[in-house]
Amino acid sequence: MKLGIMQPYLFPYIGYFQLINGVDQFIVYDNVKFTKGGWINRNRILVHGTPKWITLALRKDSDHLSIRDRYLSNRKENTRKLLRLIQSAYRKAPYFQKVYPLVEECLLYEEDNLFNFVLKSIRMICESLNISTPIAVSSEIPIDHSLRKQDKVIALCKFFDAKVYINLPGGKSLYDRRAFIEHGIHIYFLEPRDIVYDQGVPSFVPNLSIIDVLMHNGYELCRQYLTMYDLT
């Protein structure tokens, strides 16, 4: 059993979906602290050759709340602005007509809870890419949820009897391989290979939202990209 765990990200980059596709069970954290300025409610797209943020507006609330306790704000106006920006950015992209309806459906989803909203879009994109990996919500798994960081990951691995834990490169500084091995778990890091495609601009801009990848490559080629990584 190979396990992957991530926070929910808004329209994340291709590596996020490589991870989901590359494991037997994927877990999305909902009961961890919301990270302001992170990727949970925002990402980047390419607008006329320049990376620009797309952001879900949130209600003003305590910075100490968990992801599942945060809510969207000014939904209708925010959604209209995002859709107009995405249309302007990609209306000339080769796969706009096929991909835009998916993006629109994700953003028009009638849900004010941030976690549920973002998770829905992740599931919808996975379905469009034929990713069938089961996705579980962390708070629904019966472990000791007072555990934090590495200890929580190990507990989740044990619950699913996962002998392999795979994480994206950003987790390298967070985990001690020896601690995992002591529990009979091998940890690997998924390193996406360079995926370069025609964005219609002179210089390629990497690590953008999956929206950019889909708009310029379509579903079939993106499915091929799912296996373009190395485990270290």
FIKOLZA-1660 file (N, C-alpha, C; in steps of 0.1 Angstrom, whole numbers, plus 5000, padded with zeros to 4 digits):
% residues 232
   i   px   py   pz ch aa at
   1 5008 4988 5000  A  M  N
   1 5000 5000 5000  A  M CA
   1 5009 5012 5000  A  M  C
   2 5007 5021 4990  A  K  N
   2 5014 5034 4990  A  K CA
   2 5004 5045 4993  A  K  C
   3 5008 5054 5002  A  L  N
   3 5000 5064 5007  A  L CA
   3 5005 5078 5004  A  L  C
   4 4996 5087 5001  A  G  N
   4 5000 5101 4999  A  G CA
   4 4991 5110 5007  A  G  C
   5 4996 5121 5012  A  I  N
   5 4988 5130 5020  A  I CA
   5 4992 5145 5016  A  I  C
   6 4981 5153 5014  A  M  N
   6 4984 5167 5012  A  M CA
   6 4973 5176 5017  A  M  C
   7 4975 5188 5019  A  Q  N
   7 4965 5198 5022  A  Q CA
   7 4957 5200 5008  A  Q  C
   8 4945 5205 5009  A  P  N
   8 4938 5208 4997  A  P CA
   8 4943 5221 4990  A  P  C
   9 4946 5220 4978  A  Y  N
   9 4951 5232 4971  A  Y CA
   9 4941 5236 4959  A  Y  C
  10 4940 5248 4957  A  L  N
  10 4931 5253 4946  A  L CA
  10 4938 5251 4932  A  L  C
  11 4932 5243 4924  A  F  N
  11 4937 5240 4910  A  F CA
  11 4952 5238 4911  A  F  C
  12 4957 5229 4918  A  P  N
  12 4972 5227 4920  A  P CA
  12 4979 5224 4908  A  P  C
  13 4992 5224 4909  A  Y  N
  13 5001 5221 4897  A  Y CA
  13 5001 5206 4894  A  Y  C
  14 5007 5202 4883  A  I  N
  14 5006 5189 4878  A  I CA
  14 5012 5179 4888  A  I  C
  15 5022 5183 4896  A  G  N
  15 5028 5173 4905  A  G CA
  15 5018 5168 4916  A  G  C
  16 5009 5176 4920  A  Y  N
  16 4999 5172 4929  A  Y CA
  16 4991 5161 4924  A  Y  C
  17 4987 5161 4911  A  F  N
  17 4979 5150 4905  A  F CA
  17 4988 5138 4902  A  F  C
  18 5001 5141 4899  A  Q  N
  18 5010 5129 4898  A  Q CA
  18 5010 5121 4911  A  Q  C
  19 5010 5128 4922  A  L  N
  19 5011 5122 4935  A  L CA
  19 4998 5114 4937  A  L  C
  20 4986 5120 4935  A  I  N
  20 4974 5112 4937  A  I CA
  20 4974 5100 4928  A  I  C
  21 4978 5102 4916  A  N  N
  21 4978 5090 4906  A  N CA
  21 4988 5080 4910  A  N  C
  22 4999 5084 4917  A  G  N
  22 5010 5074 4920  A  G CA
  22 5008 5066 4932  A  G  C
  23 4998 5069 4940  A  V  N
  23 4996 5061 4953  A  V CA
  23 4983 5053 4952  A  V  C
  24 4982 5044 4962  A  D  N
  24 4970 5035 4963  A  D CA
  24 4959 5042 4971  A  D  C
  25 4962 5051 4980  A  Q  N
  25 4953 5058 4988  A  Q CA
  25 4958 5073 4990  A  Q  C
  26 4949 5082 4989  A  F  N
  26 4953 5096 4990  A  F CA
  26 4944 5102 5002  A  F  C
  27 4951 5110 5010  A  I  N
  27 4944 5117 5021  A  I CA
  27 4945 5132 5020  A  I  C
  28 4934 5139 5022  A  V  N
  28 4934 5154 5021  A  V CA
  28 4932 5159 5036  A  V  C
  29 4941 5167 5040  A  Y  N
  29 4940 5172 5054  A  Y CA
  29 4929 5183 5054  A  Y  C
  30 4920 5181 5064  A  D  N
  30 4910 5192 5066  A  D CA
  30 4911 5197 5080  A  D  C
  31 4917 5190 5089  A  N  N
  31 4917 5194 5104  A  N CA
  31 4932 5198 5108  A  N  C
  32 4938 5206 5099  A  V  N
  32 4951 5212 5102  A  V CA
  32 4949 5227 5100  A  V  C
  33 4957 5235 5106  A  K  N
  33 4956 5250 5106  A  K CA
  33 4956 5255 5091  A  K  C
  34 4947 5264 5088  A  F  N
  34 4948 5271 5076  A  F CA
  34 4960 5279 5075  A  F  C
  35 4967 5278 5063  A  T  N
  35 4980 5285 5061  A  T CA
  35 4977 5298 5053  A  T  C
  36 4978 5309 5059  A  K  N
  36 4976 5322 5051  A  K CA
  36 4988 5324 5042  A  K  C
  37 4984 5328 5029  A  G  N
  37 4995 5330 5020  A  G CA
  37 5000 5318 5013  A  G  C
  38 4993 5306 5015  A  G  N
  38 4997 5294 5009  A  G CA
  38 4989 5291 4996  A  G  C
  39 4987 5278 4993  A  W  N
  39 4981 5274 4981  A  W CA
  39 4967 5269 4982  A  W  C
  40 4962 5270 4995  A  I  N
  40 4948 5264 4997  A  I CA
  40 4937 5271 4990  A  I  C
  41 4938 5284 4990  A  N  N
  41 4927 5292 4983  A  N CA
  41 4932 5300 4971  A  N  C
  42 4944 5297 4966  A  R  N
  42 4949 5305 4955  A  R CA
  42 4959 5297 4947  A  R  C
  43 4961 5302 4934  A  N  N
  43 4972 5296 4926  A  N CA
  43 4975 5306 4915  A  N  C
  44 4984 5302 4906  A  R  N
  44 4988 5311 4895  A  R CA
  44 4984 5306 4881  A  R  C
  45 4980 5315 4873  A  I  N
  45 4978 5312 4859  A  I CA
  45 4986 5322 4851  A  I  C
  46 4987 5320 4838  A  L  N
  46 4994 5328 4829  A  L CA
  46 4985 5338 4822  A  L  C
  47 4986 5351 4824  A  V  N
  47 4978 5361 4818  A  V CA
  47 4987 5370 4809  A  V  C
  48 4985 5368 4796  A  H  N
  48 4993 5376 4787  A  H CA
  48 5008 5375 4789  A  H  C
  49 5012 5363 4792  A  G  N
  49 5027 5361 4794  A  G CA
  49 5032 5363 4808  A  G  C
  50 5023 5367 4817  A  T  N
  50 5028 5370 4831  A  T CA
  50 5020 5362 4841  A  T  C
  51 5027 5356 4851  A  P  N
  51 5020 5348 4861  A  P CA
  51 5011 5357 4870  A  P  C
  52 4998 5353 4871  A  K  N
  52 4989 5361 4880  A  K CA
  52 4982 5352 4889  A  K  C
  53 4979 5357 4901  A  W  N
  53 4972 5349 4911  A  W CA
  53 4957 5349 4909  A  W  C
  54 4951 5337 4910  A  I  N
  54 4937 5336 4912  A  I CA
  54 4934 5332 4926  A  I  C
  55 4925 5339 4933  A  T  N
  55 4923 5337 4947  A  T CA
  55 4909 5336 4951  A  T  C
  56 4905 5327 4959  A  L  N
  56 4892 5326 4965  A  L CA
  56 4891 5335 4977  A  L  C
  57 4882 5345 4976  A  A  N
  57 4881 5354 4988  A  A CA
  57 4875 5347 5000  A  A  C
  58 4881 5349 5012  A  L  N
  58 4876 5343 5024  A  L CA
  58 4870 5353 5034  A  L  C
  59 4861 5348 5041  A  R  N
  59 4855 5356 5052  A  R CA
  59 4866 5359 5062  A  R  C
  60 4866 5371 5068  A  K  N
  60 4875 5374 5078  A  K CA
  60 4873 5366 5091  A  K  C
  61 4883 5359 5095  A  D  N
  61 4881 5351 5107  A  D CA
  61 4895 5349 5114  A  D  C
  62 4894 5341 5125  A  S  N
  62 4906 5339 5132  A  S CA
  62 4917 5331 5124  A  S  C
  63 4930 5335 5126  A  D  N
  63 4941 5329 5119  A  D CA
  63 4944 5315 5125  A  D  C
  64 4937 5312 5136  A  H  N
  64 4940 5299 5142  A  H CA
  64 4930 5288 5138  A  H  C
  65 4920 5291 5130  A  L  N
  65 4911 5281 5125  A  L CA
  65 4917 5271 5116  A  L  C
  66 4911 5259 5116  A  S  N
  66 4916 5248 5107  A  S CA
  66 4910 5251 5093  A  S  C
  67 4915 5244 5083  A  I  N
  67 4910 5245 5070  A  I CA
  67 4895 5243 5069  A  I  C
  68 4890 5233 5075  A  R  N
  68 4876 5230 5074  A  R CA
  68 4866 5240 5081  A  R  C
  69 4872 5250 5088  A  D  N
  69 4864 5260 5095  A  D CA
  69 4865 5273 5088  A  D  C
  70 4871 5274 5076  A  R  N
  70 4871 5286 5069  A  R CA
  70 4861 5286 5058  A  R  C
  71 4856 5298 5055  A  Y  N
  71 4844 5299 5045  A  Y CA
  71 4847 5310 5035  A  Y  C
  72 4841 5308 5023  A  L  N
  72 4843 5317 5012  A  L CA
  72 4835 5330 5014  A  L  C
  73 4839 5341 5008  A  S  N
  73 4833 5354 5010  A  S CA
  73 4829 5359 4996  A  S  C
  74 4818 5367 4995  A  N  N
  74 4815 5374 4983  A  N CA
  74 4815 5364 4971  A  N  C
  75 4809 5353 4972  A  R  N
  75 4810 5342 4962  A  R CA
  75 4807 5346 4948  A  R  C
  76 4795 5352 4946  A  K  N
  76 4791 5355 4932  A  K CA
  76 4801 5365 4925  A  K  C
  77 4804 5376 4931  A  E  N
  77 4813 5385 4925  A  E CA
  77 4827 5380 4923  A  E  C
  78 4832 5373 4933  A  N  N
  78 4845 5367 4932  A  N CA
  78 4846 5357 4921  A  N  C
  79 4835 5348 4919  A  T  N
  79 4835 5338 4909  A  T CA
  79 4834 5345 4895  A  T  C
  80 4826 5356 4894  A  R  N
  80 4826 5363 4881  A  R CA
  80 4839 5368 4877  A  R  C
  81 4846 5374 4886  A  K  N
  81 4860 5380 4883  A  K CA
  81 4869 5369 4879  A  K  C
  82 4869 5358 4886  A  L  N
  82 4878 5347 4883  A  L CA
  82 4875 5341 4869  A  L  C
  83 4863 5339 4866  A  L  N
  83 4859 5334 4853  A  L CA
  83 4863 5343 4842  A  L  C
  84 4861 5356 4844  A  R  N
  84 4865 5366 4834  A  R CA
  84 4880 5366 4831  A  R  C
  85 4887 5365 4842  A  L  N
  85 4902 5365 4841  A  L CA
  85 4907 5352 4834  A  L  C
  86 4901 5341 4837  A  I  N
  86 4905 5328 4831  A  I CA
  86 4901 5329 4816  A  I  C
  87 4890 5334 4813  A  Q  N
  87 4885 5335 4799  A  Q CA
  87 4895 5344 4791  A  Q  C
  88 4899 5355 4797  A  S  N
  88 4908 5365 4790  A  S CA
  88 4922 5358 4788  A  S  C
  89 4926 5351 4798  A  A  N
  89 4939 5345 4797  A  A CA
  89 4940 5333 4787  A  A  C
  90 4930 5326 4786  A  Y  N
  90 4931 5313 4778  A  Y CA
  90 4921 5311 4766  A  Y  C
  91 4914 5322 4763  A  R  N
  91 4904 5320 4752  A  R CA
  91 4910 5316 4739  A  R  C
  92 4923 5319 4737  A  K  N
  92 4930 5315 4725  A  K CA
  92 4938 5303 4726  A  K  C
  93 4938 5297 4738  A  A  N
  93 4945 5284 4740  A  A CA
  93 4939 5273 4732  A  A  C
  94 4947 5263 4728  A  P  N
  94 4941 5253 4719  A  P CA
  94 4930 5244 4725  A  P  C
  95 4930 5242 4738  A  Y  N
  95 4920 5234 4744  A  Y CA
  95 4910 5241 4753  A  Y  C
  96 4909 5254 4750  A  F  N
  96 4900 5262 4758  A  F CA
  96 4885 5257 4758  A  F  C
  97 4880 5254 4746  A  Q  N
  97 4866 5250 4745  A  Q CA
  97 4863 5237 4753  A  Q  C
  98 4873 5228 4754  A  K  N
  98 4871 5216 4761  A  K CA
  98 4874 5217 4776  A  K  C
  99 4883 5225 4780  A  V  N
  99 4887 5226 4794  A  V CA
  99 4879 5237 4802  A  V  C
 100 4875 5248 4795  A  Y  N
 100 4868 5258 4803  A  Y CA
 100 4856 5254 4810  A  Y  C
 101 4848 5245 4803  A  P  N
 101 4835 5240 4810  A  P CA
 101 4838 5233 4823  A  P  C
 102 4850 5226 4824  A  L  N
 102 4853 5220 4837  A  L CA
 102 4857 5230 4847  A  L  C
 103 4865 5240 4843  A  V  N
 103 4869 5251 4853  A  V CA
 103 4857 5258 4857  A  V  C
 104 4848 5261 4848  A  E  N
 104 4836 5269 4852  A  E CA
 104 4827 5261 4861  A  E  C
 105 4826 5248 4859  A  E  N
 105 4818 5239 4868  A  E CA
 105 4824 5239 4882  A  E  C
 106 4837 5238 4883  A  C  N
 106 4844 5238 4896  A  C CA
 106 4841 5251 4903  A  C  C
 107 4842 5262 4897  A  L  N
 107 4840 5275 4903  A  L CA
 107 4826 5279 4906  A  L  C
 108 4817 5273 4899  A  L  N
 108 4803 5276 4901  A  L CA
 108 4796 5266 4911  A  L  C
 109 4804 5257 4917  A  Y  N
 109 4799 5248 4927  A  Y CA
 109 4794 5255 4939  A  Y  C
 110 4781 5252 4942  A  E  N
 110 4774 5259 4953  A  E CA
 110 4778 5254 4967  A  E  C
 111 4789 5259 4972  A  E  N
 111 4794 5255 4985  A  E CA
 111 4802 5267 4990  A  E  C
 112 4799 5271 5003  A  D  N
 112 4807 5282 5009  A  D CA
 112 4818 5277 5018  A  D  C
 113 4818 5264 5022  A  N  N
 113 4829 5259 5030  A  N CA
 113 4842 5258 5021  A  N  C
 114 4853 5264 5025  A  L  N
 114 4865 5263 5017  A  L CA
 114 4870 5249 5014  A  L  C
 115 4870 5241 5025  A  F  N
 115 4876 5227 5023  A  F CA
 115 4867 5219 5013  A  F  C
 116 4854 5220 5015  A  N  N
 116 4845 5212 5006  A  N CA
 116 4846 5217 4992  A  N  C
 117 4847 5230 4990  A  F  N
 117 4848 5236 4977  A  F CA
 117 4860 5232 4970  A  F  C
 118 4871 5232 4976  A  V  N
 118 4884 5229 4970  A  V CA
 118 4885 5214 4967  A  V  C
 119 4880 5206 4977  A  L  N
 119 4881 5191 4975  A  L CA
 119 4872 5187 4963  A  L  C
 120 4861 5194 4961  A  K  N
 120 4852 5190 4950  A  K CA
 120 4860 5193 4937  A  K  C
 121 4867 5204 4936  A  S  N
 121 4874 5206 4923  A  S CA
 121 4885 5196 4921  A  S  C
 122 4892 5192 4932  A  I  N
 122 4902 5182 4931  A  I CA
 122 4896 5169 4925  A  I  C
 123 4885 5165 4931  A  R  N
 123 4879 5153 4927  A  R CA
 123 4874 5154 4912  A  R  C
 124 4869 5165 4908  A  M  N
 124 4864 5167 4894  A  M CA
 124 4876 5166 4884  A  M  C
 125 4887 5172 4888  A  I  N
 125 4899 5172 4879  A  I CA
 125 4904 5158 4878  A  I  C
 126 4905 5151 4890  A  C  N
 126 4909 5137 4890  A  C CA
 126 4901 5129 4880  A  C  C
 127 4888 5131 4881  A  E  N
 127 4879 5123 4872  A  E CA
 127 4882 5126 4857  A  E  C
 128 4884 5139 4854  A  S  N
 128 4887 5142 4840  A  S CA
 128 4900 5136 4835  A  S  C
 129 4909 5134 4845  A  L  N
 129 4922 5128 4841  A  L CA
 129 4922 5113 4843  A  L  C
 130 4911 5107 4846  A  N  N
 130 4910 5092 4848  A  N CA
 130 4918 5087 4859  A  N  C
 131 4919 5095 4870  A  I  N
 131 4926 5091 4882  A  I CA
 131 4916 5085 4891  A  I  C
 132 4918 5072 4895  A  S  N
 132 4908 5065 4902  A  S CA
 132 4912 5063 4917  A  S  C
 133 4923 5069 4921  A  T  N
 133 4928 5067 4935  A  T CA
 133 4917 5071 4945  A  T  C
 134 4914 5063 4955  A  P  N
 134 4904 5067 4966  A  P CA
 134 4910 5079 4973  A  P  C
 135 4901 5089 4976  A  I  N
 135 4905 5101 4984  A  I CA
 135 4898 5101 4997  A  I  C
 136 4905 5102 5008  A  A  N
 136 4899 5102 5021  A  A CA
 136 4901 5115 5028  A  A  C
 137 4892 5119 5037  A  V  N
 137 4894 5132 5045  A  V CA
 137 4900 5128 5058  A  V  C
 138 4910 5136 5062  A  S  N
 138 4918 5132 5074  A  S CA
 138 4909 5131 5087  A  S  C
 139 4900 5140 5089  A  S  N
 139 4893 5141 5102  A  S CA
 139 4883 5129 5103  A  S  C
 140 4880 5122 5092  A  E  N
 140 4871 5110 5092  A  E CA
 140 4879 5097 5095  A  E  C
 141 4892 5098 5096  A  I  N
 141 4900 5086 5099  A  I CA
 141 4903 5085 5114  A  I  C
 142 4899 5073 5120  A  P  N
 142 4900 5072 5135  A  P CA
 142 4914 5070 5140  A  P  C
 143 4922 5081 5141  A  I  N
 143 4935 5081 5147  A  I CA
 143 4935 5092 5158  A  I  C
 144 4946 5093 5165  A  D  N
 144 4947 5103 5175  A  D CA
 144 4950 5116 5168  A  D  C
 145 4940 5125 5167  A  H  N
 145 4942 5137 5159  A  H CA
 145 4949 5148 5167  A  H  C
 146 4953 5146 5179  A  S  N
 146 4962 5155 5186  A  S CA
 146 4976 5154 5181  A  S  C
 147 4980 5143 5174  A  L  N
 147 4993 5141 5169  A  L CA
 147 4996 5152 5158  A  L  C
 148 5008 5155 5157  A  R  N
 148 5012 5166 5147  A  R CA
 148 5023 5162 5138  A  R  C
 149 5023 5168 5126  A  K  N
 149 5033 5167 5116  A  K CA
 149 5037 5152 5113  A  K  C
 150 5050 5149 5115  A  Q  N
 150 5055 5135 5112  A  Q CA
 150 5047 5124 5119  A  Q  C
 151 5044 5126 5132  A  D  N
 151 5038 5116 5140  A  D CA
 151 5024 5113 5135  A  D  C
 152 5017 5124 5130  A  K  N
 152 5004 5122 5124  A  K CA
 152 5004 5114 5111  A  K  C
 153 5014 5117 5103  A  V  N
 153 5016 5110 5090  A  V CA
 153 5019 5095 5093  A  V  C
 154 5027 5092 5103  A  I  N
 154 5030 5078 5106  A  I CA
 154 5017 5071 5111  A  I  C
 155 5009 5078 5119  A  A  N
 155 4997 5072 5124  A  A CA
 155 4987 5069 5113  A  A  C
 156 4987 5078 5103  A  L  N
 156 4978 5076 5091  A  L CA
 156 4983 5064 5083  A  L  C
 157 4996 5063 5081  A  C  N
 157 5002 5052 5074  A  C CA
 157 4999 5039 5081  A  C  C
 158 5000 5038 5094  A  K  N
 158 4997 5026 5101  A  K CA
 158 4982 5022 5100  A  K  C
 159 4973 5032 5100  A  F  N
 159 4959 5029 5099  A  F CA
 159 4956 5022 5086  A  F  C
 160 4962 5027 5075  A  F  N
 160 4960 5021 5062  A  F CA
 160 4970 5009 5059  A  F  C
 161 4978 5006 5069  A  D  N
 161 4988 4995 5067  A  D CA
 161 4997 4998 5055  A  D  C
 162 5000 5011 5053  A  A  N
 162 5008 5015 5042  A  A CA
 162 5023 5013 5045  A  A  C
 163 5030 5006 5037  A  K  N
 163 5044 5004 5039  A  K CA
 163 5053 5014 5031  A  K  C
 164 5046 5022 5023  A  V  N
 164 5053 5033 5015  A  V CA
 164 5045 5046 5016  A  V  C
 165 5052 5056 5020  A  Y  N
 165 5046 5070 5021  A  Y CA
 165 5054 5078 5010  A  Y  C
 166 5046 5085 5002  A  I  N
 166 5052 5093 4991  A  I CA
 166 5047 5108 4994  A  I  C
 167 5057 5117 4993  A  N  N
 167 5054 5131 4995  A  N CA
 167 5060 5139 4983  A  N  C
 168 5055 5151 4982  A  L  N
 168 5061 5160 4972  A  L CA
 168 5074 5166 4977  A  L  C
 169 5083 5172 4969  A  P  N
 169 5096 5176 4973  A  P CA
 169 5096 5186 4985  A  P  C
 170 5085 5194 4986  A  G  N
 170 5085 5204 4997  A  G CA
 170 5085 5197 5011  A  G  C
 171 5083 5184 5012  A  G  N
 171 5083 5178 5025  A  G CA
 171 5096 5173 5030  A  G  C
 172 5107 5174 5022  A  K  N
 172 5120 5169 5025  A  K CA
 172 5125 5174 5038  A  K  C
 173 5123 5186 5041  A  S  N
 173 5128 5192 5054  A  S CA
 173 5119 5189 5066  A  S  C
 174 5108 5182 5064  A  L  N
 174 5098 5180 5074  A  L CA
 174 5100 5166 5081  A  L  C
 175 5105 5157 5073  A  Y  N
 175 5105 5143 5077  A  Y CA
 175 5118 5136 5079  A  Y  C
 176 5119 5127 5089  A  D  N
 176 5131 5120 5091  A  D CA
 176 5129 5105 5086  A  D  C
 177 5137 5101 5076  A  R  N
 177 5135 5088 5070  A  R CA
 177 5137 5077 5081  A  R  C
 178 5146 5079 5090  A  R  N
 178 5149 5069 5100  A  R CA
 178 5136 5066 5109  A  R  C
 179 5129 5077 5112  A  A  N
 179 5117 5075 5120  A  A CA
 179 5107 5067 5113  A  A  C
 180 5105 5069 5100  A  F  N
 180 5096 5061 5093  A  F CA
 180 5100 5046 5092  A  F  C
 181 5113 5044 5090  A  I  N
 181 5118 5030 5089  A  I CA
 181 5116 5023 5102  A  I  C
 182 5118 5030 5113  A  E  N
 182 5115 5024 5126  A  E CA
 182 5101 5018 5127  A  E  C
 183 5092 5024 5120  A  H  N
 183 5078 5019 5120  A  H CA
 183 5075 5010 5108  A  H  C
 184 5085 5006 5101  A  G  N
 184 5083 4997 5089  A  G CA
 184 5078 5004 5077  A  G  C
 185 5080 5017 5076  A  I  N
 185 5075 5025 5065  A  I CA
 185 5087 5031 5057  A  I  C
 186 5086 5030 5044  A  H  N
 186 5096 5036 5035  A  H CA
 186 5091 5049 5030  A  H  C
 187 5098 5060 5031  A  I  N
 187 5094 5073 5026  A  I CA
 187 5101 5077 5013  A  I  C
 188 5094 5082 5003  A  Y  N
 188 5100 5086 4991  A  Y CA
 188 5094 5100 4987  A  Y  C
 189 5102 5107 4979  A  F  N
 189 5097 5120 4975  A  F CA
 189 5095 5120 4959  A  F  C
 190 5084 5125 4955  A  L  N
 190 5080 5125 4941  A  L CA
 190 5086 5138 4935  A  L  C
 191 5095 5136 4926  A  E  N
 191 5102 5148 4919  A  E CA
 191 5096 5149 4905  A  E  C
 192 5087 5158 4902  A  P  N
 192 5082 5159 4888  A  P CA
 192 5093 5162 4878  A  P  C
 193 5094 5156 4867  A  R  N
 193 5103 5159 4856  A  R CA
 193 5099 5172 4850  A  R  C
 194 5108 5178 4843  A  D  N
 194 5105 5191 4836  A  D CA
 194 5095 5188 4825  A  D  C
 195 5084 5194 4826  A  I  N
 195 5073 5193 4816  A  I CA
 195 5072 5207 4809  A  I  C
 196 5077 5208 4797  A  V  N
 196 5077 5221 4790  A  V CA
 196 5068 5219 4778  A  V  C
 197 5059 5229 4776  A  Y  N
 197 5050 5229 4765  A  Y CA
 197 5048 5243 4760  A  Y  C
 198 5041 5244 4748  A  D  N
 198 5039 5257 4742  A  D CA
 198 5028 5265 4749  A  D  C
 199 5032 5276 4756  A  Q  N
 199 5023 5285 4762  A  Q CA
 199 5019 5297 4754  A  Q  C
 200 5025 5298 4742  A  G  N
 200 5022 5309 4734  A  G CA
 200 5030 5321 4738  A  G  C
 201 5041 5320 4746  A  V  N
 201 5049 5331 4750  A  V CA
 201 5064 5327 4748  A  V  C
 202 5072 5337 4747  A  P  N
 202 5087 5334 4743  A  P CA
 202 5094 5326 4753  A  P  C
 203 5091 5327 4766  A  S  N
 203 5098 5320 4777  A  S CA
 203 5088 5312 4785  A  S  C
 204 5091 5299 4787  A  F  N
 204 5082 5290 4794  A  F CA
 204 5081 5294 4809  A  F  C
 205 5069 5294 4815  A  V  N
 205 5067 5296 4829  A  V CA
 205 5063 5283 4836  A  V  C
 206 5071 5277 4844  A  P  N
 206 5068 5264 4850  A  P CA
 206 5059 5266 4863  A  P  C
 207 5055 5254 4867  A  N  N
 207 5048 5253 4880  A  N CA
 207 5035 5261 4882  A  N  C
 208 5028 5263 4871  A  L  N
 208 5015 5270 4872  A  L CA
 208 5004 5260 4875  A  L  C
 209 4992 5266 4877  A  S  N
 209 4980 5258 4880  A  S CA
 209 4978 5247 4869  A  S  C
 210 4971 5237 4873  A  I  N
 210 4967 5226 4864  A  I CA
 210 4959 5232 4852  A  I  C
 211 4952 5244 4855  A  I  N
 211 4944 5251 4845  A  I CA
 211 4953 5254 4833  A  I  C
 212 4965 5259 4835  A  D  N
 212 4974 5262 4824  A  D CA
 212 4978 5250 4816  A  D  C
 213 4981 5239 4823  A  V  N
 213 4986 5226 4817  A  V CA
 213 4974 5221 4808  A  V  C
 214 4962 5221 4814  A  L  N
 214 4951 5215 4806  A  L CA
 214 4947 5224 4794  A  L  C
 215 4948 5237 4796  A  M  N
 215 4944 5246 4785  A  M CA
 215 4953 5244 4773  A  M  C
 216 4966 5242 4775  A  H  N
 216 4976 5241 4764  A  H CA
 216 4978 5227 4760  A  H  C
 217 4974 5217 4767  A  N  N
 217 4978 5203 4764  A  N CA
 217 4966 5194 4762  A  N  C
 218 4954 5197 4768  A  G  N
 218 4943 5189 4767  A  G CA
 218 4944 5177 4777  A  G  C
 219 4933 5169 4778  A  Y  N
 219 4932 5159 4788  A  Y CA
 219 4941 5147 4784  A  Y  C
 220 4942 5143 4772  A  E  N
 220 4949 5131 4768  A  E CA
 220 4964 5133 4771  A  E  C
 221 4970 5144 4767  A  L  N
 221 4984 5146 4769  A  L CA
 221 4987 5148 4784  A  L  C
 222 4978 5154 4792  A  C  N
 222 4980 5156 4806  A  C CA
 222 4980 5142 4813  A  C  C
 223 4972 5133 4808  A  R  N
 223 4972 5120 4814  A  R CA
 223 4986 5113 4812  A  R  C
 224 4992 5116 4801  A  Q  N
 224 5006 5111 4799  A  Q CA
 224 5016 5117 4809  A  Q  C
 225 5014 5130 4812  A  Y  N
 225 5022 5137 4821  A  Y CA
 225 5022 5131 4835  A  Y  C
 226 5011 5124 4839  A  L  N
 226 5010 5119 4852  A  L CA
 226 5021 5110 4857  A  L  C
 227 5027 5104 4847  A  T  N
 227 5038 5094 4851  A  T CA
 227 5052 5100 4849  A  T  C
 228 5053 5113 4846  A  M  N
 228 5066 5119 4843  A  M CA
 228 5072 5124 4856  A  M  C
 229 5077 5115 4864  A  Y  N
 229 5083 5119 4877  A  Y CA
 229 5093 5108 4881  A  Y  C
 230 5101 5111 4891  A  D  N
 230 5110 5102 4897  A  D CA
 230 5108 5102 4912  A  D  C
 231 5110 5090 4918  A  L  N
 231 5110 5089 4933  A  L CA
 231 5124 5089 4938  A  L  C
 232 5126 5097 4948  A  T  N
 232 5140 5098 4954  A  T CA
 232 5139 5095 4969  A  T  C
% end
